[in-house]
């Protein structure tokens, strides 16, 4: 009788083990992703990679455009000194010089300024009485305002400011009233 109990017990254990194995097998089957899930996952990864590559292409083309746009910035800044010298020479020749000399120098000045303008250089329009703006102006000094309306405003422009393709490359040097 004891043998029969042991046999029944071992049969019951085997049945329990078989049931447990079947449960584990069902879990394994449901845990494995289906082909559709794998395809959807790979498609999502592909779309993300494609979008990332498109963003990279746009970013690098924008950087190239900015590089070419501002590649001559250093040269333009160095040419501003020559432009200033031309302006000073024109003022002196207009005061003391021969009108024929003035006309010749002015012709060269206009041609030089025109070529710089073609490349994107633009003079800032700053006049006495304008509001002071730190984004475009550099205050050299402050003086007592000659009138109440010039307090906190530009009294005089010492040096012209310039932009290159909308980017400030030299601030206008001004005197402000206080």
NORVEN-V148564 format. One record per backbone hydrogen bond with DSSP energy under -0.5 kcal/mol. NH is the residue of the N-H (numbers start at 0). CO is the residue of the C=O. Records with the same first field share a line. If there is no record, write none. Layout:
NH=CO, CO
//
This chain:
4=0
5=1
6=2
7=3
8=4
9=5
10=6
11=7
12=8
13=9
14=10
15=11
16=12
17=13
18=14
19=15
20=16
21=17
22=18
23=19
24=20
25=21
26=22
27=23
28=24
29=25
30=26
31=27
37=33
38=34
39=35
40=36
41=37
42=38
43=39
44=40
45=41
46=42
47=43
48=44
49=45
50=46
51=47
52=48
53=49
54=50
55=51
56=52
57=53
58=54
59=55
60=56
61=57
62=58
63=59
64=60
65=61
66=62
67=63
68=64
69=65
70=66
72=69
75=71
76=72
77=73
78=74
79=75
80=76, 77
81=77
82=78
83=79
84=80
85=81
86=82
87=83
88=84
89=85
90=86
91=87
92=88
93=89
94=90
95=91
96=91, 92
101=97
102=98
103=99
104=100
105=101
106=102
107=103
108=104
109=105
110=106
111=107
112=108
113=109
114=110
115=111
116=112
117=113
118=114
119=116
120=115
121=162
123=160
125=123
128=153
129=126
131=151
135=132
136=132
137=171
139=137, 173
140=173
142=175
149=146
150=147
151=176
152=149
153=129
154=174
155=174
157=155, 172
158=172
161=169
162=121
163=166
164=119, 162
166=163
168=161
169=161
171=135
172=158
173=137, 171
174=155
175=140
176=149, 152
177=142
//
